[in-house]
Amino acid sequence: MAKTAVVAVGGNALITDKTKTAVEHQWEAVRETAKHIADMVVQGWNVVVTHGNGPQVGFILRRNELAAHEVHPTPIDLIGADTQGSIGYMLQQALGNAFRKVGIEKTIVTVITQTVVDRNDPAFQNPVKGIGGFMDEATARTFEAQGWTVAEDAGRGWRRLIASPEPLRIVEQRAIQDLLEKGVIVIAVGGGGIPVYEDEHGDLHGAIAVIDKDRATALLASEIKADLLLISTAVEKVALHFNTPNQVWLDRMTLDEARRYAAEGHFKPGSMLPKIEAIISFLEKGGQEALITDPPNIVRALRGETGTWITRE
């Protein structure tokens, strides 16, 4: 039976240049990423693809603001569903075209995914995840008056903050598993999944939050017992002392080493740290190996020629 890889596609898979964010440029980027995922499938992998949605959520929030005098705003959970559908469509089409060019016949399906969180998670009392675009302080204070938490962001301007609770369970995990067993390529957990919580009756409700994509991807990989968690990002390998004269690229590291490097502060919170923490969680829950590399080097990394491999021992 083919091995299963859960592939987390980073934001660079849709927006490679922050000055070129229009849909036509997103199409160019996703088509390029699809080629590399198709190459994995040629090698015999079953694949689940997850993706980010941060910029797209920000675009929809901005449209809400501009249209507020005419139409109702879109709640954050529905924005998550919207972006899962639109980005899923782009990935489905791009992957289908890429498969056809290499002679693969595969069904590709996007699963609109809900991720359960604890409504009493302390994160709800301490929103830290930036959402939407940057703004001046006066504009930020108008959002604060509407109930948002706002903060200045490292000299780049003011931004709204939202809770990012810990993902606990993927609601559609069984459906994803069944599709995989039938050889279907699945796109799921877009943007970390739509955050939902259970009430006292077991009913689900949307939560005002966003979930870290890599943490949710690691959770899904654990739940479906994936053979590999592959996190695709903007760099070919992980480095210690990144962007300093003492920079050291890592070919491999063990779970213990990953924990130690993270504790020593080698990975930045808004960049590599969430990816390393997600991989640590996957390995701690029984996963055997994980890989970090950039999209053009996925196939080379799978051959052991590049990328950073993280293993249990």
N, C-alpha and C positions, 0 to 999 in steps of 0.2 A: 504494500500500500504506500502511496506517495506520502512524503513528509509534509507537515503543515507549517507554514510560516505566517505569522501575523506581522504585517508590514505597516509601520506607522509613517505616513508621508508628512513631512514637515511643511511649513508655510511656504518654503521656497519652491515647492512643487506646483504652486498656483501663482505666486507672485515672486518673480526672480529679481525684479527691479522696482523699487518703491516709487519711482517716477512714472512707471507704466503699469497702472493697476486696472485699466479698462478690461472688459470681458474678453476682447480679442487677444490681449496679451496673456490673460489667464489660460485661454485655450492653448496657446502656443506652449506654455509651461507644462500643462497637464499632459499634452500629447507627448512631450519629451519624456516625462516621468513614466508614462504608460509603456513606452518602448522597453524601459529597463525592467519593469515588472513582468512584461511579456517574456523577456529573456529568462526570468526565473521560472516561469511556467514551462518554457521550452526544456529547461533542465529537470522538469518533473515535479516541481513543488505545487502543492495546493496552497492557495493564498487567500488570506483575509486582509483587506486593505482598510486602514483607518486614516483619518486626515484631520487637520486643523481647520478652523473656520474663523479665526480672530478678525482678520481684515474684513471679511464678508459680513460678519455680525456688526462691525463698526459702520459699514456702508448702509446697512438697513436701519440702524439707529439714526443715522444722519438723515435718511429719507423720512423717517418718522418725524423728526424735528421740523423738516422743511414743509411737510404736508399736514402738520398738526392742526392747522386752521380749517382743514377740509375733511380729513378722514381720521378714524380712530388709530391710536398707536398700537403697535404689535408687541405683545408681551414677550419677554426674553425667552421663555420656553418655546413659543411658536417660532421665534426667530431661529432658534436652534434647529427646529424641524424643517423650516424653510431652507436653511443652508445645507442640511443633510441631503435634502432632495435635490437641490440645484447642483451642488458639488458632486453628489453621487451620480447624477445624470452625466456630468462632464466626464467623470472617470469611467462610467459604463461605456460611453460612446468611444472614448479614446482607447480604452483597453480592447474593446471589440474590434476596432480598426487595426490596432497593433497585432492582435491575435491573427486576424485574417491574413495580414502580410507575411506572417511566419508559418502559416498553415495550421493554426490551432483552431479547433471548434470547441468553444466553451460558452456556457451560459453565465452571464454576469448579472448579479442582483444587488441592489442597494436595500439594506434593511434599516428603516428608520428606528433608531435605537434609543431606549430609555435606560438611564443609569440611576439606580436607587442610592440615595444618600440618607443620612440620619438628620431629621429636621432639627435635632438638638445638637448637631455638630457645632463646636465652638467657632468654626469659621464664619457662621452666620452673624456672630457678634463682632467679628473683626474682618471686614471685607478688605482684601489686599490686592485682588486681581484687577488690573487696569482694563477698561472696556471702552470702546468707542474712540473717537479722535481726541487730539489735544486741543486745549482751549485756554483763553486767558482767565484770570481769577474771577473777574466780574461775571463772565458767563458760567463759570463753574459754580459760583454762589447761587445762581438761579436754579441750577440742578439740585444743589444742596437743599434749597427751600422746598423742592419737590419730594424730598426724602432720600436722595442719593447721598452716599458718602463720597467726598471728593478730596483730592490731595495733589500737591505739586509733585511732578515726576522728574527728578534728576535734572532739573534745568530745562526740560523740553516743553514745559507747559503744565497746565492742570488737566486732570483726568478723573472721570468717574471710576469708583472702585466697586467691585462686586464680590460676594463670597465665593470661595472655591473649596467646597467641602470634599471630604474623602469619598471616592466611589466605593460602594459596598457590593453591588450586584448588578449584572447586566440582565435586564428583564427578558430580552429576546435571545438569550444565550442558546436555548434549546433549538430555536428556529435556525440560528446560525450554524449550529452543530449539524443539524439534519441536512442543511443545504451543502455543507462541506462534504459530508459523507456521500452525497450524490455527485460530487465533482464540480459543484457550482463555485465560481469565484464570487466571493462576498465582499461588499463594501459596507462597513458598519462602524458604529461608535464615532461617527463624525463629530468633531468638536468635543470629544469626550463623552458624547451621548447627551440626551436631554435630561437634566437633573430632575428627578422626581422623588417624592417621599411617600411613605405609607402612613395612613392615618390609623386610628385605633381599630378600625374595621377591616384593615388590609387594603383599602382603596388607595389608588395612586393619584397624586396631585403634582402639578408642575411646581418647581421651586425657583425662586429668584436667585440664580447662581449660575456659574459656569464651572465645568470640571476640566481639570488638566487632561489634555488629550493623551499624553504618554502614560499617566497613571491609569486611566481607563483602559488604554490599550493593553497594558501589562495585566490588568485584572481579567480582561477578556482572554488573553493568551493563557493565563492560568486556568480559567474556567473550562476552556476547550482542550486543555492539555497540549498546547502547541509544541512542536519540536524546536521552534526557533522564534524568538522575538527580534525583529529587525527594525531598528529605528533609523530612518533616513533623515538626514539633516544637512546642514550647509557645509560641513567639513568632512574630509576624507577619513580622518582618524580623530580620536580623542587625544588631548595633550595635557600634560602637567605643565604648570607655569605658562599657561597659554598666552601668547602675544607678548612674551618677555624674552630677554636674551637667554634665559635658562630653559626655554621651551623644550620639552621632550615628547615626541610622538609615541603613543602606546600601540603596540601590535596586539597585545593580550593583557588581560588582568583577571585575577580570580575574584570571587565574591568578597573574600576578606580584604583584598587589596582595594576593591571598589569602595567598600565601607570606609577603609582607612583614608583613602584619598579624599573622599567626600567630607569626612570629619576634619581633615586638615585644610579644607577650604579651597581645594584646587578647582572646583567647578562653580561657575557663577549661578546664582539663584534664577535669573531670568533667561538662562541659556542652557548650559549642559547639565546643571544639577538635577532638574526634574527628570531628565532622560536617565541619568545614572540611578536616581532613586527608584524610578519605575523598573529598571532592570534588576536592581537589588530585590525589590518586592517580588518580581517574577521568579527569580532564582530561589528566594527564600521559600516560596510556595511550591517548589518542586520542579520548576523549569530547569533545563539542562544547560542551555547556552543562549547567548544574545549577541547581537552584532550592531555596531554603529558605523555608518558610512554615509557618503552622499550618493544621490541617485545614479550618476554616471558610472560609479564604481561598484554598484551592487553585485554584478556578476563576478567581477574580479575578486571582490571581497569573499563571496561564497566559495571561490576556489582557494582562498587563503592567501591571496596575493596582496591584499591591502585591507583597510578597515581595522576597527578595534573589536576583538572578540572578548566577551566576558563569560566566564564559565564558573560553575559551582566550586570547582577545586583547581 
